[in-house]
Amino acid sequence: MQDIAQPADDPVPATVVTALRTHRARQLEARLLAGPRWQDKGYVFTSRYGTPLDRGLEVPRFKRILSKANLRDQRFHDLRHACASLLLAQGVAPRAVMETLGHSQISLTMDIFSHVMPTMRRHVADTMNTVLSARVPAAETAKAAS
């Protein structure tokens, strides 16, 4: 296994690097426990024997995690949608979100993977309120009307 490095040209959040290093330490322990049964296939997330994860076992585990965290039921893939929406809501440039998700078209990111969140709707309402309640001098109003 290679060490988890953070390439300069493809930055990874420090919290993710920390979580992956912790995961790697646990996986090395599992490897020792498995002994000769361990199959090093180069996967990051594996069964206790180094083999690929079994979807039939992992989906119910994911559902339990959602329930325990009081989150709505969703598919694992929905996390990509949440990632796009959260990044866009924080003002991350759509092209950067597109590249993070590995999309080839910005339209895919914006049309399918981004969702309007309540905080975004509130921001729209607040912005419209500011625009609509702005006092425009009478001279500018007359000039705009002509």
N, C-alpha and C positions, 0 to 999 in steps of 0.2 A: 504494500500500500504506500502511496505517495503521501507526503505531508500536505496539509491543507494550506496552500499559499493563496495570497490575494494578489492576482495579476494587476499590474498598474493600468492596463488598458481596459480592463473589465472589472470595475470595482464591485465589491460585495459588502453589504452592510456589516459593520463590526459585530453586531449581535448575532448575525448569521454565522460568521466565522467562528465565534465563541461556541455557538450551539453545535456546529459541525465538529469542532475539536472535541467537545464533550462526547458527542455521538461516537466519534472515532475511538476514543478511549474505551467506551463501553463495548464497542465492536471488537476491539483487540482482546478484551477480557472474554468475550463470547468465543472468539477464535481459539483462545487457550483452552477454554472448557470443552470445545468441540473436538479438539485434538485432530486426529487423522480424518475425522468426518467432515472437517471444514473444506469447503470448495471455494477457492479464491477465484471468483469470476470478475472481480474488479468493480462490483456494484457498491454504491454508497449505502443504500438501505437494503438489508438482506434479512433472511430468516436466521435462526440461530446457528445454521450450518453454512452460511455464506451464499445460499441459493437465492434466486429472486423471490420477492414477497409474493404470497398467494393472495390474489384479489378477493377470493372467497372468505379469507380470514381478516384481511385488512379493512374491507368496507364496513363490516360490523364494528370493528375497533374504532374507525373514524366516526361512526354514528354515535358510539358511546361517548367519545370525546366531545362531540358537539352537544350532546344532551347534558353532560356534566358541566359544560361551560355555559349552559342555558342559551345556546345558539339554535337558530332554526335548522330544521333538517335540510340538507343539501347534498349535492353530489361533490365528490372530491374535486372534479374539474371546475366547479363553481368558484373555487379559491382563486383561479386565474381571473375570473370576472371581478371578484372582490379586490384583487390586487390592482387591476386597471382602474377601477372606480376610485379606490382610496388614493392612489397616486395622482390621478387627475384632480380629485377634490383638494389635494394639497398643493395644487398649482404646478405639478411636474409637467413639462412640455409633452404634448401628445406624441411627438416623434420619439422622445426618450422612452415613453411607456411602450410604444410599438416595438422598439429594439429590445427592451427588457423582456417582453413577452415572446420575442422571436418571430414577430409577424413580418410579412413582406410588404403588406399594404396598410397604410394608415387607416383606410376605410374599414378594414377588419377590426382594428383596435377600437375605433370610435363608434362604429355602428353595432358591433356585436358584443365587444368585451367591456365597454364602459356603460355605466348605469347612473342615472341621476339619483343622487342621494338626498335625503331631507335637508341636510346642511347646504347643499348646492341650491336647492329650491329656495331656501331662506335667503341665501346670498342674492339670488335673482330678484326676489321680492324687495329686499332692502335696497338693491341698486336701482330698481325701477322707482321705488319710493323717493330716493334721492333725486333722480332725474325728473320725476313728475312734480316734485315739490320745490324744485329750484326756481328761484325768482329770476325771470329774464327781464332786463330793463325794457321799458316801453319802446324806446328807439329801436332796439334790436328786434322786438316783436313786429313792429310796423315794417321794418326793412325785410324781414323774412316773409311777410305776407305779400309783398309786392313782387 
